[in-house]
Amino acid sequence: MKASVYALGLAVALTASGCFSLSWAHNRRHVRKIIDQLVELHQDIDKVIFGLDPNPNE
């Protein structure tokens, strides 16, 4: 279930940006950036809402 939600989100993000290419290297840069931003969002939510500092064990 979780993987399918991520896949759907990725598909929407790629098509909504209008920057889908046949070059996987180009698309991978976009995917990596989206994943990095989601990780940063998660860390911001943990810090602001729950007062949690980053934990390298997680």
N, CA, C, O and CB atoms as a CASP TS submission, in Angstrom:
PFRMAT TS
TARGET T0000
AUTHOR 0000-0000-0000
METHOD Language model
MODEL 1
PARENT N/A
ATOM      1  N   MET     1       0.832  -1.189   0.000  1.00  0.00           N
ATOM      2  CA  MET     1       0.000   0.000   0.000  1.00  0.00           C
ATOM      3  C   MET     1       0.875   1.250   0.000  1.00  0.00           C
ATOM      4  O   MET     1       0.660   2.164  -0.796  1.00  0.00           O
ATOM      5  CB  MET     1      -0.946   0.000   1.212  1.00  0.00           C
ATOM      6  N   LYS     2       1.865   1.287   0.899  1.00  0.00           N
ATOM      7  CA  LYS     2       2.723   2.445   1.016  1.00  0.00           C
ATOM      8  C   LYS     2       3.516   2.680  -0.274  1.00  0.00           C
ATOM      9  O   LYS     2       3.646   3.816  -0.730  1.00  0.00           O
ATOM     10  CB  LYS     2       3.668   2.277   2.197  1.00  0.00           C
ATOM     11  N   ALA     3       4.038   1.609  -0.850  1.00  0.00           N
ATOM     12  CA  ALA     3       4.814   1.735  -2.082  1.00  0.00           C
ATOM     13  C   ALA     3       3.950   2.227  -3.233  1.00  0.00           C
ATOM     14  O   ALA     3       4.405   3.014  -4.063  1.00  0.00           O
ATOM     15  CB  ALA     3       5.453   0.400  -2.446  1.00  0.00           C
ATOM     16  N   SER     4       2.709   1.768  -3.282  1.00  0.00           N
ATOM     17  CA  SER     4       1.834   2.199  -4.372  1.00  0.00           C
ATOM     18  C   SER     4       1.478   3.681  -4.241  1.00  0.00           C
ATOM     19  O   SER     4       1.309   4.368  -5.248  1.00  0.00           O
ATOM     20  CB  SER     4       0.556   1.350  -4.395  1.00  0.00           C
ATOM     21  N   VAL     5       1.364   4.174  -3.015  1.00  0.00           N
ATOM     22  CA  VAL     5       1.093   5.593  -2.804  1.00  0.00           C
ATOM     23  C   VAL     5       2.288   6.419  -3.264  1.00  0.00           C
ATOM     24  O   VAL     5       2.120   7.451  -3.914  1.00  0.00           O
ATOM     25  CB  VAL     5       0.775   5.878  -1.315  1.00  0.00           C
ATOM     26  N   TYR     6       3.495   5.968  -2.929  1.00  0.00           N
ATOM     27  CA  TYR     6       4.695   6.666  -3.379  1.00  0.00           C
ATOM     28  C   TYR     6       4.811   6.636  -4.901  1.00  0.00           C
ATOM     29  O   TYR     6       5.170   7.639  -5.518  1.00  0.00           O
ATOM     30  CB  TYR     6       5.941   6.044  -2.743  1.00  0.00           C
ATOM     31  N   ALA     7       4.512   5.499  -5.498  1.00  0.00           N
ATOM     32  CA  ALA     7       4.586   5.384  -6.957  1.00  0.00           C
ATOM     33  C   ALA     7       3.581   6.312  -7.621  1.00  0.00           C
ATOM     34  O   ALA     7       3.895   6.966  -8.616  1.00  0.00           O
ATOM     35  CB  ALA     7       4.338   3.934  -7.399  1.00  0.00           C
ATOM     36  N   LEU     8       2.387   6.369  -7.078  1.00  0.00           N
ATOM     37  CA  LEU     8       1.366   7.261  -7.624  1.00  0.00           C
ATOM     38  C   LEU     8       1.801   8.718  -7.478  1.00  0.00           C
ATOM     39  O   LEU     8       1.659   9.511  -8.409  1.00  0.00           O
ATOM     40  CB  LEU     8       0.013   7.032  -6.920  1.00  0.00           C
ATOM     41  N   GLY     9       2.325   9.060  -6.321  1.00  0.00           N
ATOM     42  CA  GLY     9       2.807  10.418  -6.098  1.00  0.00           C
ATOM     43  C   GLY     9       3.929  10.787  -7.044  1.00  0.00           C
ATOM     44  O   GLY     9       3.983  11.905  -7.558  1.00  0.00           O
ATOM     45  N   LEU    10       4.818   9.848  -7.268  1.00  0.00           N
ATOM     46  CA  LEU    10       5.925  10.069  -8.192  1.00  0.00           C
ATOM     47  C   LEU    10       5.411  10.281  -9.616  1.00  0.00           C
ATOM     48  O   LEU    10       5.874  11.181 -10.317  1.00  0.00           O
ATOM     49  CB  LEU    10       6.902   8.884  -8.151  1.00  0.00           C
ATOM     50  N   ALA    11       4.469   9.468 -10.036  1.00  0.00           N
ATOM     51  CA  ALA    11       3.906   9.594 -11.376  1.00  0.00           C
ATOM     52  C   ALA    11       3.219  10.945 -11.548  1.00  0.00           C
ATOM     53  O   ALA    11       3.363  11.590 -12.586  1.00  0.00           O
ATOM     54  CB  ALA    11       2.915   8.454 -11.651  1.00  0.00           C
ATOM     55  N   VAL    12       2.480  11.369 -10.539  1.00  0.00           N
ATOM     56  CA  VAL    12       1.800  12.666 -10.604  1.00  0.00           C
ATOM     57  C   VAL    12       2.824  13.796 -10.656  1.00  0.00           C
ATOM     58  O   VAL    12       2.674  14.742 -11.429  1.00  0.00           O
ATOM     59  CB  VAL    12       0.856  12.851  -9.392  1.00  0.00           C
ATOM     60  N   ALA    13       3.860  13.694  -9.835  1.00  0.00           N
ATOM     61  CA  ALA    13       4.877  14.747  -9.802  1.00  0.00           C
ATOM     62  C   ALA    13       5.604  14.867 -11.136  1.00  0.00           C
ATOM     63  O   ALA    13       5.854  15.972 -11.616  1.00  0.00           O
ATOM     64  CB  ALA    13       5.884  14.475  -8.686  1.00  0.00           C
ATOM     65  N   LEU    14       5.940  13.732 -11.730  1.00  0.00           N
ATOM     66  CA  LEU    14       6.660  13.772 -13.009  1.00  0.00           C
ATOM     67  C   LEU    14       5.792  14.321 -14.127  1.00  0.00           C
ATOM     68  O   LEU    14       6.260  15.111 -14.947  1.00  0.00           O
ATOM     69  CB  LEU    14       7.156  12.381 -13.381  1.00  0.00           C
ATOM     70  N   THR    15       4.545  13.914 -14.167  1.00  0.00           N
ATOM     71  CA  THR    15       3.681  14.383 -15.254  1.00  0.00           C
ATOM     72  C   THR    15       3.210  15.813 -15.016  1.00  0.00           C
ATOM     73  O   THR    15       3.019  16.568 -15.969  1.00  0.00           O
ATOM     74  CB  THR    15       2.474  13.457 -15.409  1.00  0.00           C
ATOM     75  N   ALA    16       3.024  16.189 -13.765  1.00  0.00           N
ATOM     76  CA  ALA    16       2.560  17.545 -13.471  1.00  0.00           C
ATOM     77  C   ALA    16       3.644  18.577 -13.751  1.00  0.00           C
ATOM     78  O   ALA    16       3.342  19.717 -14.103  1.00  0.00           O
ATOM     79  CB  ALA    16       2.108  17.648 -12.016  1.00  0.00           C
ATOM     80  N   SER    17       4.906  18.184 -13.596  1.00  0.00           N
ATOM     81  CA  SER    17       5.982  19.144 -13.820  1.00  0.00           C
ATOM     82  C   SER    17       6.202  19.397 -15.308  1.00  0.00           C
ATOM     83  O   SER    17       6.799  20.406 -15.683  1.00  0.00           O
ATOM     84  CB  SER    17       7.274  18.647 -13.179  1.00  0.00           C
ATOM     85  N   GLY    18       5.724  18.490 -16.156  1.00  0.00           N
ATOM     86  CA  GLY    18       5.914  18.658 -17.584  1.00  0.00           C
ATOM     87  C   GLY    18       7.334  18.392 -18.025  1.00  0.00           C
ATOM     88  O   GLY    18       7.719  18.747 -19.140  1.00  0.00           O
ATOM     89  N   CYS    19       8.112  17.776 -17.168  1.00  0.00           N
ATOM     90  CA  CYS    19       9.527  17.572 -17.461  1.00  0.00           C
ATOM     91  C   CYS    19       9.858  16.090 -17.497  1.00  0.00           C
ATOM     92  O   CYS    19      10.939  15.693 -17.061  1.00  0.00           O
ATOM     93  CB  CYS    19      10.399  18.284 -16.424  1.00  0.00           C
ATOM     94  N   PHE    20       8.977  15.284 -17.995  1.00  0.00           N
ATOM     95  CA  PHE    20       9.262  13.866 -18.129  1.00  0.00           C
ATOM     96  C   PHE    20      10.055  13.655 -19.405  1.00  0.00           C
ATOM     97  O   PHE    20       9.701  14.175 -20.463  1.00  0.00           O
ATOM     98  CB  PHE    20       7.956  13.025 -18.135  1.00  0.00           C
ATOM     99  N   SER    21      11.114  12.899 -19.300  1.00  0.00           N
ATOM    100  CA  SER    21      12.021  12.707 -20.425  1.00  0.00           C
ATOM    101  C   SER    21      12.235  11.218 -20.645  1.00  0.00           C
ATOM    102  O   SER    21      11.954  10.413 -19.757  1.00  0.00           O
ATOM    103  CB  SER    21      13.371  13.427 -20.183  1.00  0.00           C
ATOM    104  N   LEU    22      12.725  10.849 -21.807  1.00  0.00           N
ATOM    105  CA  LEU    22      13.071   9.458 -22.066  1.00  0.00           C
ATOM    106  C   LEU    22      14.445   9.117 -21.498  1.00  0.00           C
ATOM    107  O   LEU    22      14.854   7.956 -21.517  1.00  0.00           O
ATOM    108  CB  LEU    22      13.037   9.173 -23.564  1.00  0.00           C
ATOM    109  N   SER    23      15.143  10.099 -21.005  1.00  0.00           N
ATOM    110  CA  SER    23      16.444   9.886 -20.385  1.00  0.00           C
ATOM    111  C   SER    23      16.246   9.542 -18.913  1.00  0.00           C
ATOM    112  O   SER    23      15.796  10.381 -18.132  1.00  0.00           O
ATOM    113  CB  SER    23      17.349  11.139 -20.544  1.00  0.00           C
ATOM    114  N   TRP    24      16.581   8.307 -18.533  1.00  0.00           N
ATOM    115  CA  TRP    24      16.392   7.899 -17.148  1.00  0.00           C
ATOM    116  C   TRP    24      17.302   8.698 -16.224  1.00  0.00           C
ATOM    117  O   TRP    24      16.917   8.984 -15.090  1.00  0.00           O
ATOM    118  CB  TRP    24      16.659   6.399 -16.989  1.00  0.00           C
ATOM    119  N   ALA    25      18.493   9.065 -16.675  1.00  0.00           N
ATOM    120  CA  ALA    25      19.406   9.848 -15.838  1.00  0.00           C
ATOM    121  C   ALA    25      18.763  11.188 -15.467  1.00  0.00           C
ATOM    122  O   ALA    25      18.871  11.641 -14.327  1.00  0.00           O
ATOM    123  CB  ALA    25      20.755  10.079 -16.570  1.00  0.00           C
ATOM    124  N   HIS    26      18.103  11.810 -16.428  1.00  0.00           N
ATOM    125  CA  HIS    26      17.429  13.080 -16.172  1.00  0.00           C
ATOM    126  C   HIS    26      16.259  12.886 -15.205  1.00  0.00           C
ATOM    127  O   HIS    26      16.101  13.651 -14.253  1.00  0.00           O
ATOM    128  CB  HIS    26      16.934  13.700 -17.491  1.00  0.00           C
ATOM    129  N   ASN    27      15.458  11.882 -15.448  1.00  0.00           N
ATOM    130  CA  ASN    27      14.303  11.618 -14.586  1.00  0.00           C
ATOM    131  C   ASN    27      14.738  11.236 -13.183  1.00  0.00           C
ATOM    132  O   ASN    27      14.086  11.609 -12.208  1.00  0.00           O
ATOM    133  CB  ASN    27      13.435  10.512 -15.179  1.00  0.00           C
ATOM    134  N   ARG    28      15.841  10.490 -13.069  1.00  0.00           N
ATOM    135  CA  ARG    28      16.332  10.063 -11.753  1.00  0.00           C
ATOM    136  C   ARG    28      16.719  11.279 -10.913  1.00  0.00           C
ATOM    137  O   ARG    28      16.509  11.277  -9.700  1.00  0.00           O
ATOM    138  CB  ARG    28      17.543   9.108 -11.904  1.00  0.00           C
ATOM    139  N   ARG    29      17.281  12.320 -11.541  1.00  0.00           N
ATOM    140  CA  ARG    29      17.605  13.551 -10.806  1.00  0.00           C
ATOM    141  C   ARG    29      16.348  14.161 -10.201  1.00  0.00           C
ATOM    142  O   ARG    29      16.360  14.622  -9.059  1.00  0.00           O
ATOM    143  CB  ARG    29      18.296  14.574 -11.733  1.00  0.00           C
ATOM    144  N   HIS    30      15.261  14.162 -10.970  1.00  0.00           N
ATOM    145  CA  HIS    30      13.998  14.693 -10.459  1.00  0.00           C
ATOM    146  C   HIS    30      13.475  13.836  -9.314  1.00  0.00           C
ATOM    147  O   HIS    30      13.046  14.362  -8.287  1.00  0.00           O
ATOM    148  CB  HIS    30      12.953  14.772 -11.579  1.00  0.00           C
ATOM    149  N   VAL    31      13.511  12.531  -9.486  1.00  0.00           N
ATOM    150  CA  VAL    31      13.022  11.615  -8.452  1.00  0.00           C
ATOM    151  C   VAL    31      13.843  11.786  -7.184  1.00  0.00           C
ATOM    152  O   VAL    31      13.279  11.859  -6.091  1.00  0.00           O
ATOM    153  CB  VAL    31      13.080  10.148  -8.941  1.00  0.00           C
ATOM    154  N   ARG    32      15.157  11.850  -7.308  1.00  0.00           N
ATOM    155  CA  ARG    32      16.033  12.002  -6.138  1.00  0.00           C
ATOM    156  C   ARG    32      15.727  13.308  -5.416  1.00  0.00           C
ATOM    157  O   ARG    32      15.705  13.347  -4.186  1.00  0.00           O
ATOM    158  CB  ARG    32      17.521  11.959  -6.556  1.00  0.00           C
ATOM    159  N   LYS    33      15.494  14.373  -6.172  1.00  0.00           N
ATOM    160  CA  LYS    33      15.186  15.671  -5.561  1.00  0.00           C
ATOM    161  C   LYS    33      13.858  15.620  -4.817  1.00  0.00           C
ATOM    162  O   LYS    33      13.741  16.175  -3.725  1.00  0.00           O
ATOM    163  CB  LYS    33      15.150  16.775  -6.630  1.00  0.00           C
ATOM    164  N   ILE    34      12.864  14.966  -5.389  1.00  0.00           N
ATOM    165  CA  ILE    34      11.563  14.834  -4.728  1.00  0.00           C
ATOM    166  C   ILE    34      11.722  14.050  -3.428  1.00  0.00           C
ATOM    167  O   ILE    34      11.172  14.438  -2.397  1.00  0.00           O
ATOM    168  CB  ILE    34      10.535  14.136  -5.662  1.00  0.00           C
ATOM    169  N   ILE    35      12.467  12.957  -3.472  1.00  0.00           N
ATOM    170  CA  ILE    35      12.680  12.146  -2.270  1.00  0.00           C
ATOM    171  C   ILE    35      13.426  12.952  -1.205  1.00  0.00           C
ATOM    172  O   ILE    35      13.071  12.899  -0.028  1.00  0.00           O
ATOM    173  CB  ILE    35      13.466  10.860  -2.616  1.00  0.00           C
ATOM    174  N   ASP    36      14.450  13.690  -1.608  1.00  0.00           N
ATOM    175  CA  ASP    36      15.197  14.514  -0.655  1.00  0.00           C
ATOM    176  C   ASP    36      14.300  15.548   0.008  1.00  0.00           C
ATOM    177  O   ASP    36      14.404  15.789   1.211  1.00  0.00           O
ATOM    178  CB  ASP    36      16.362  15.211  -1.353  1.00  0.00           C
ATOM    179  N   GLN    37      13.416  16.159  -0.780  1.00  0.00           N
ATOM    180  CA  GLN    37      12.518  17.165  -0.225  1.00  0.00           C
ATOM    181  C   GLN    37      11.499  16.539   0.723  1.00  0.00           C
ATOM    182  O   GLN    37      11.133  17.153   1.726  1.00  0.00           O
ATOM    183  CB  GLN    37      11.802  17.907  -1.346  1.00  0.00           C
ATOM    184  N   LEU    38      11.039  15.330   0.420  1.00  0.00           N
ATOM    185  CA  LEU    38      10.120  14.647   1.332  1.00  0.00           C
ATOM    186  C   LEU    38      10.805  14.295   2.648  1.00  0.00           C
ATOM    187  O   LEU    38      10.195  14.399   3.712  1.00  0.00           O
ATOM    188  CB  LEU    38       9.564  13.380   0.677  1.00  0.00           C
ATOM    189  N   VAL    39      12.061  13.880   2.583  1.00  0.00           N
ATOM    190  CA  VAL    39      12.816  13.587   3.802  1.00  0.00           C
ATOM    191  C   VAL    39      12.982  14.857   4.629  1.00  0.00           C
ATOM    192  O   VAL    39      12.802  14.831   5.846  1.00  0.00           O
ATOM    193  CB  VAL    39      14.200  12.980   3.459  1.00  0.00           C
ATOM    194  N   GLU    40      13.321  15.962   3.980  1.00  0.00           N
ATOM    195  CA  GLU    40      13.468  17.231   4.696  1.00  0.00           C
ATOM    196  C   GLU    40      12.146  17.668   5.314  1.00  0.00           C
ATOM    197  O   GLU    40      12.127  18.171   6.438  1.00  0.00           O
ATOM    198  CB  GLU    40      13.990  18.320   3.752  1.00  0.00           C
ATOM    199  N   LEU    41      11.041  17.482   4.596  1.00  0.00           N
ATOM    200  CA  LEU    41       9.725  17.812   5.131  1.00  0.00           C
ATOM    201  C   LEU    41       9.437  16.994   6.377  1.00  0.00           C
ATOM    202  O   LEU    41       8.950  17.531   7.372  1.00  0.00           O
ATOM    203  CB  LEU    41       8.637  17.577   4.078  1.00  0.00           C
ATOM    204  N   HIS    42       9.731  15.704   6.335  1.00  0.00           N
ATOM    205  CA  HIS    42       9.512  14.824   7.477  1.00  0.00           C
ATOM    206  C   HIS    42      10.340  15.287   8.674  1.00  0.00           C
ATOM    207  O   HIS    42       9.841  15.322   9.799  1.00  0.00           O
ATOM    208  CB  HIS    42       9.862  13.371   7.114  1.00  0.00           C
ATOM    209  N   GLN    43      11.590  15.638   8.435  1.00  0.00           N
ATOM    210  CA  GLN    43      12.452  16.112   9.516  1.00  0.00           C
ATOM    211  C   GLN    43      11.935  17.436  10.093  1.00  0.00           C
ATOM    212  O   GLN    43      11.981  17.643  11.305  1.00  0.00           O
ATOM    213  CB  GLN    43      13.896  16.281   9.010  1.00  0.00           C
ATOM    214  N   ASP    44      11.446  18.324   9.232  1.00  0.00           N
ATOM    215  CA  ASP    44      10.890  19.598   9.701  1.00  0.00           C
ATOM    216  C   ASP    44       9.653  19.367  10.557  1.00  0.00           C
ATOM    217  O   ASP    44       9.484  20.017  11.589  1.00  0.00           O
ATOM    218  CB  ASP    44      10.546  20.507   8.512  1.00  0.00           C
ATOM    219  N   ILE    45       8.791  18.454  10.141  1.00  0.00           N
ATOM    220  CA  ILE    45       7.587  18.149  10.920  1.00  0.00           C
ATOM    221  C   ILE    45       7.975  17.571  12.275  1.00  0.00           C
ATOM    222  O   ILE    45       7.411  17.955  13.299  1.00  0.00           O
ATOM    223  CB  ILE    45       6.672  17.161  10.155  1.00  0.00           C
ATOM    224  N   ASP    46       8.938  16.648  12.286  1.00  0.00           N
ATOM    225  CA  ASP    46       9.398  16.080  13.553  1.00  0.00           C
ATOM    226  C   ASP    46       9.940  17.165  14.473  1.00  0.00           C
ATOM    227  O   ASP    46       9.668  17.151  15.674  1.00  0.00           O
ATOM    228  CB  ASP    46      10.472  15.017  13.305  1.00  0.00           C
ATOM    229  N   LYS    47      10.699  18.101  13.926  1.00  0.00           N
ATOM    230  CA  LYS    47      11.323  19.145  14.735  1.00  0.00           C
ATOM    231  C   LYS    47      10.295  20.160  15.231  1.00  0.00           C
ATOM    232  O   LYS    47      10.264  20.480  16.419  1.00  0.00           O
ATOM    233  CB  LYS    47      12.411  19.854  13.932  1.00  0.00           C
ATOM    234  N   VAL    48       9.458  20.664  14.332  1.00  0.00           N
ATOM    235  CA  VAL    48       8.544  21.753  14.678  1.00  0.00           C
ATOM    236  C   VAL    48       7.366  21.258  15.516  1.00  0.00           C
ATOM    237  O   VAL    48       7.033  21.868  16.532  1.00  0.00           O
ATOM    238  CB  VAL    48       8.029  22.430  13.411  1.00  0.00           C
ATOM    239  N   ILE    49       6.743  20.176  15.108  1.00  0.00           N
ATOM    240  CA  ILE    49       5.537  19.719  15.788  1.00  0.00           C
ATOM    241  C   ILE    49       5.851  18.890  17.025  1.00  0.00           C
ATOM    242  O   ILE    49       5.240  19.078  18.077  1.00  0.00           O
ATOM    243  CB  ILE    49       4.682  18.914  14.838  1.00  0.00           C
ATOM    244  N   PHE    50       6.808  17.972  16.897  1.00  0.00           N
ATOM    245  CA  PHE    50       7.079  17.037  17.988  1.00  0.00           C
ATOM    246  C   PHE    50       8.328  17.389  18.798  1.00  0.00           C
ATOM    247  O   PHE    50       8.584  16.771  19.832  1.00  0.00           O
ATOM    248  CB  PHE    50       7.224  15.650  17.434  1.00  0.00           C
ATOM    249  N   GLY    51       9.106  18.370  18.345  1.00  0.00           N
ATOM    250  CA  GLY    51      10.301  18.768  19.073  1.00  0.00           C
ATOM    251  C   GLY    51      11.397  17.721  19.063  1.00  0.00           C
ATOM    252  O   GLY    51      12.215  17.668  19.981  1.00  0.00           O
ATOM    253  N   LEU    52      11.422  16.881  18.026  1.00  0.00           N
ATOM    254  CA  LEU    52      12.401  15.812  17.940  1.00  0.00           C
ATOM    255  C   LEU    52      13.599  16.255  17.111  1.00  0.00           C
ATOM    256  O   LEU    52      13.449  16.814  16.024  1.00  0.00           O
ATOM    257  CB  LEU    52      11.770  14.551  17.340  1.00  0.00           C
ATOM    258  N   ASP    53      14.782  15.998  17.640  1.00  0.00           N
ATOM    259  CA  ASP    53      16.000  16.260  16.876  1.00  0.00           C
ATOM    260  C   ASP    53      16.278  15.058  15.976  1.00  0.00           C
ATOM    261  O   ASP    53      15.810  13.954  16.252  1.00  0.00           O
ATOM    262  CB  ASP    53      17.214  16.543  17.825  1.00  0.00           C
ATOM    263  N   PRO    54      17.034  15.267  14.904  1.00  0.00           N
ATOM    264  CA  PRO    54      17.381  14.137  14.018  1.00  0.00           C
ATOM    265  C   PRO    54      18.118  13.047  14.804  1.00  0.00           C
ATOM    266  O   PRO    54      18.985  13.338  15.628  1.00  0.00           O
ATOM    267  CB  PRO    54      18.260  14.624  12.823  1.00  0.00           C
ATOM    268  N   ASN    55      17.761  11.802  14.537  1.00  0.00           N
ATOM    269  CA  ASN    55      18.376  10.662  15.202  1.00  0.00           C
ATOM    270  C   ASN    55      19.002   9.774  14.131  1.00  0.00           C
ATOM    271  O   ASN    55      18.280   9.223  13.300  1.00  0.00           O
ATOM    272  CB  ASN    55      17.332   9.867  16.061  1.00  0.00           C
ATOM    273  N   PRO    56      20.327   9.622  14.129  1.00  0.00           N
ATOM    274  CA  PRO    56      20.973   8.811  13.080  1.00  0.00           C
ATOM    275  C   PRO    56      20.599   7.339  13.148  1.00  0.00           C
ATOM    276  O   PRO    56      20.838   6.611  12.184  1.00  0.00           O
ATOM    277  CB  PRO    56      22.474   8.942  13.178  1.00  0.00           C
ATOM    278  N   ASN    57      20.026   6.876  14.244  1.00  0.00           N
ATOM    279  CA  ASN    57      19.634   5.473  14.370  1.00  0.00           C
ATOM    280  C   ASN    57      18.330   5.158  13.646  1.00  0.00           C
ATOM    281  O   ASN    57      17.967   3.989  13.516  1.00  0.00           O
ATOM    282  CB  ASN    57      19.502   5.108  15.827  1.00  0.00           C
ATOM    283  N   GLU    58      17.634   6.165  13.181  1.00  0.00           N
ATOM    284  CA  GLU    58      16.344   5.942  12.512  1.00  0.00           C
ATOM    285  C   GLU    58      16.523   5.801  11.031  1.00  0.00           C
ATOM    286  O   GLU    58      15.546   5.609  10.307  1.00  0.00           O
ATOM    287  CB  GLU    58      15.377   7.074  12.805  1.00  0.00           C
TER
END
